[in-house]
């Protein structure tokens, strides 16, 4: 008996994946297909091949009742005469519903964070992911946004702000992302709010910290005038807008060097799992062994589980080996260089990532941060006031300056 379904395959795939508790990366690995393929299928950008649908159904563990309509939504595509049998399906042009880039590598160990941010977005109109440079704010935001493409009928739109140098360009960049034209003689923000006031969409504002004032002004106007708009922002400090929920992106879990588990369990620490995955991109035969497990654990722990630092360290595995990387961490700013050529300059070295944050500080904030470096293992407010005041920073200023450094993700409180 023939079975027909009107539900799009992408919607069925996403619903089945979420019901099974899989991330896109986890399902891709289980089914033996690429993350990019799953993202394209769920976004409705590709029609599935029949064999791909069968592999996905098996990976998802669908029973017969669910498997039949799932496969029926992926019929063998019609092909034009003269095309070889293995030619990819021809797609009909459809209006794009997002501009998110396809992930080229798997997001490792962020399932809990994804779930927490998703829950916040259903409660708050603005969620800002904060954290230190290199902790993975952008990657987490993109993963969350990809999960929500089907939830917003008017799309999910990424606005990349890192390359902008002027605040006036923020509104213009958002206009371009959502496909709206400027109106001569009219303020950009008025044009934007008029265009979006009846829409239901998600804006992803990435790297707001150097344009935080302009971003705050724009977001506040959108939230007040466009009830269907939600905003997911990434920034090293919050936007300080009413209704904002901040989510501090944590570093990855690291192993306890005093009680190391056996090598087969060491990857339970997510920082180790990330190091191994990126090392295998450099050396396909790389594996955790009894010989290198301690060195891998040391690298991940000494880099505090910061994803950017771990990825830069793993990039050295083919030239130095893990033991060589661990031995050179005392000079980590020279060691941790050579990120992807396509990355922003501040994401290619650890020093550049820190320099970016340092350059955004006021003179007084820089002076205090420099003086705080004399402490090892933390300090109290009284100690900071006693040691760091004088010559440009008064004791009564310390509290406010410390609060600012905490907001900018350069100091953590316990």
N, C-alpha and C positions, 0 to 999 in steps of 0.2 A: 504494500500500500504506500502511495506517495504521501510524503509529509511536507507541508509548506509552512512557512513562518513569515511574518511581516516585520519581526524585530531585526534590526541591523546586526550583522555578525559582531561588529566591534562592541556594541552594547552587551550582547550575550557573553562575549569573551571577558569583558571587564567585570561583569556581575559574577561570573563563575570563578574568576580569579580571586576577587575579593572574598567571596563566600568560602573559598578554600584556604584563605589566609596567606596567599602568595603575593609578593611584590612582582613587578614586571621583570626585574633581574632574576629573581628566584625561579619564576616560571620559565624564562628563557633558558636558563641552565638545565632545568628538569626536562624540557621538551627538546633541547638540542637545536634551538634556533636563536637568532640574534635578538637582543633587546630592541634594536631599531625596528625589526620586523613586528614585534609585539606592539610597540608604540604606534607604528603606522596603522596596524590593524585596528587597534582600539580607537584611534582618531578617525577612522573611516577613510584614510588616505589610500589604502590598498585593499583589493579584494583577495581573500585567502585562496590559496590553492587547496585542492581537496586533500592532498597528502599532509599539508601543513595543519589543516583543521583536525585531521585524524590524530596527528601527533599531539596537538594541544588537548584534545579530548582525553587521550590516554594520560597525559601528564597531570591533568586536572582531576583524574579519577572519576569522571562522570559515569553515572549508572545509565542503563539503557534508556530510561525515561527522559533523562536530560541529554543524552548523547544524540538521540535521533533528531530532535529539532536543531541541535547545535550544528550537526553535519549538514542538515537540510538548508541551513543559512549560508552554506559555502558550496554551492553547486559547481560542477565543472564549468569553467568559463567558456563562453562562445568564442570561437576564433575565426578570424578572417581567412578566406581562402588564400593559399599560397604561403602562409606563415608556418614555420616548423612547429611540431607538436610541443616542444619545450619552450616556446616563446612566451615571455611573461604576459599576463592578462592586460588588455588595453583598458585604460581607465577613462571614465567620463569626467569631464571637468566639473568640479564642485567648488563652492565658495569655501575658502579656508576658515577654520574655526579657531585656529591658534597659530602662533609664530614661534613656538618653542623649538629649540634646536634638538636634534636627535642625540641621545647620549651615546658616546662611542665606547665607554667603559661602564662596567657595572658599579652601581652605588652599593657600597658594602657596609653592612651593619647599622643602618639607620632606620630600620623598620619601626622601632618604638618612637623615634623622633617624628617620623612621617605621620604616624597615627596621632600623636599629640598635637602637631601643627594643624592637621586636618580638622581635628575636633575644635581647636580654637577658631578656625575660619568659619565654622558653622555657628559660632557664638558671637564673634566680634567682626565689625566691618573693616578693621585694620589690624593686621598681625605683622609685627616687625621682628625679623630674625636678627638677633645681635650676637656679637662674639668677636674674638680677636681675629686678626688677619690670618687666613689660611685654615680656619677651623671648618670650612665647608658650608658656609651660609648659602652661597649661590647654588651649589649642587643640591642641597636639601630643598631649597625653594623650587627649583625646576622639577624635582621629583614629585613634590606635592602638587604643583600646578598641573603636571601631566595626569595625575589622578583625577583632576577636576574638570577636564575638558568636556566631558559629557554632562556635567552638572550645570554649566552656564550656557544657555541657548545662544548668547551673543558672543561667546568665545572667551578665550584665555590669552592675554596679550602681554608679552614680555617687553619691557623698556629698559635697555641697557644704558646706564648712566656713567659708567666708569670713564669713558673717553671724553665726556663733556667737561668744559672748563668754565662755562658761564651759566649762571642761574637762569637767565632768560631762555635758555635752550631746553629747559626741562619740559615746559608745557608743549613746546613744538615737537619734541620727541614723542610725547604721549599722543599728540594728534596724529603723527605719522604712523605710530604703531596700531592705532584703532581705525586707520583709514579715513581720516577726516582732513579736509582741506582748510587752510587759513581763509578767513574772510577779510578782505581789505578794509582797513579802518576800524576793525573790531578787535577788542582784546582776545588773545588766544584762549584764556581761561573761560571767557564767556562762550566762545564757540565750542569749546570742549564740553562744558557742562550741558549746553543745549543739546549737543549730539548724544550725550550719554544719559540724560535724565530719564529716559524710558527704557534703557537697556539693562540687561542682567548679564554682567560679565565680571571677570577677575583680571585686575591689573597686577602685574609683577614688576615692581620697581627695584631694580638690582643696583647695588652700590650707591646708596644715598648719602653716605657720610660727608663727602666733600661739597654737597649741595643741599645740606639738610634743611636750611631755611626755605629754599624754593620748593623742595619736596613737601615740607610740612604745609606750606600755604596751599599748594595744589591739592594735596590729599584732603585737607580740611574742607576745601570748597567742594570737592567731589562728594565727600560723605554727607555734606549738608544738603546738597541739591540733587544728588543722584542716588536714590535709595536702593537701587538694584546693583550698585557697583560695590565690589569688595576689593581690598588692596592687600597684597602680600609684599612686604618690603624687606630688603636686606640692607643692613647698615651696621657700622661699628658702634653706633649710638642710636637711641630711640628718636623718633620724630617729635615726641612731646605734643601729640595731637589728642584731643578728647576722644575717648573710645578706643584708644590704642591698647592692644595687648602685646606685651613683649615676650619673646621666647629666646632665652639665651641658648645658643647651640653649644653643646658640650664637646669637649675633646673626646676622642675614642678611648674606650677602655684599654688599659695597659696591664701587662702581667705583673704579679708581685715577685720582684727579683729575689726576695728572701725565701719564697716557697714556689719555685717554678714547677708547673705540671710537666708530665712527659710530653715529648714533641707532638704526639698525635692529638693532644688536647690544648696545645699552646695557642692555636688559632681561635680558641674560644674568646680570647682577648681580641677585640675587633681591630685594634691597631696592628696586631700581628697578622691578622687575616688580610688587611689592606697591604701591608708590606709584601707578603707572599704573592698576592695577586699582581702587584705592580712589578715585582722582581721577575715573575714569570713572563711578563711582556718583554723583558730584556733578555732573559735566558729561559727558554722553554723547558729546560730540564731542572729548573730550580725547585727545591723541595726542602721542607723543614726536616732536619736530621738531628741525631743525638750530638753530632759535632758542631752544628751551627746554631742550635736552638738558643743557647745562652746568649750568643752575640746578637741574634735577632731580637730577643727580649730586651737586651740592654739598649739597642738602638731605639726601639719603640718607647721604652720608659724614659730615656734621657731626652727624647723629643716631645715628651708630655702628651703623646697621642694626638698631636696636631696633624691632620691629614696632609696638608701641603708639605710640611717638613718630612713626613714619612715617605711621600711619593718622590720627593727630590732625593732622599737618601737611597731609595730602592733603585733609582735611575743609575746609581753608581755601582750596582752589584756586578755588572759584567766586567768592569775594569778593576775594582778593588776587592770584590768579595765581601761577605758580611763582616768578617773579622776586621778587614781593613777599614770598613766604614765605621765600625764601633771604635776603633783605635784613633780615629781622626775627629771625633765629635767635639773635642776641645776647641777645634778651629772650625766650628760648624758653619760660620758665615762664608768661608771659602769653599767648604765642602758642598754645601747644599745650594748648588746652582744648576743651570742647565735644564730648566723646565721646557715644556713643549714650545716650539718656535711660534706656534699660533697663539700662545697665551699672551695676556697683557704683560708688559714689562714687570709690573710689581708682583706677578704670579710666577715669575721664572726663577727667582732666587729668594731665599729666606730673608736676606738683608733688605731687599727691595720691598718685601711685604711689611717689614717693620718700619722702614723709612717712610712709607706711605702714611702710616698711622702717626708717626712722629711729626711729619710735616704739617699735619692738621691741628697740632696743639698750639696754644698760646705760648708766649715766652715764659710766663710764670709756670704753666703746666709742664713745659719741658724742663725747667730748672728743678722743679720738685721731683719729676720722674728721674732725672739724673742723680739727685741726691738720695732717692730711695734705693738706688742700686747698691748702696753700701750695706743694706740689710741682707742677711742670708736666712731664708726660712720664714720670712714674714716679720711683721712689726705691729705694735699697738699705736693708736692715735697719739697717746702721750709721748711715745718714743719718737714718732715722726715730728711732732711739734718741737721736741727738744733738740733733735739732731738736724732737721732740715730747715729750720727757720733762720732768718738773717740774710743779708746781702741779696735783696731782691724779693724775698718771700717772708712776710711777717708771720708770726706764730698764729695770729687769729685768722689768717688766710688758708692755713693748711687744710682745715676741714672742708671748705668749699672746693679747694683744688683737688683734694682726694676724691670727693664726690664726683667731680667732673671726670677724673681719670677712670673711676669705676664705670660711669655711664659710657665712656668711650672704649671700654673693653680692654684697658691697659693695666688695670689693677682689679684683683678679685678679693671679695670679702669672705670671711668664714665665721 
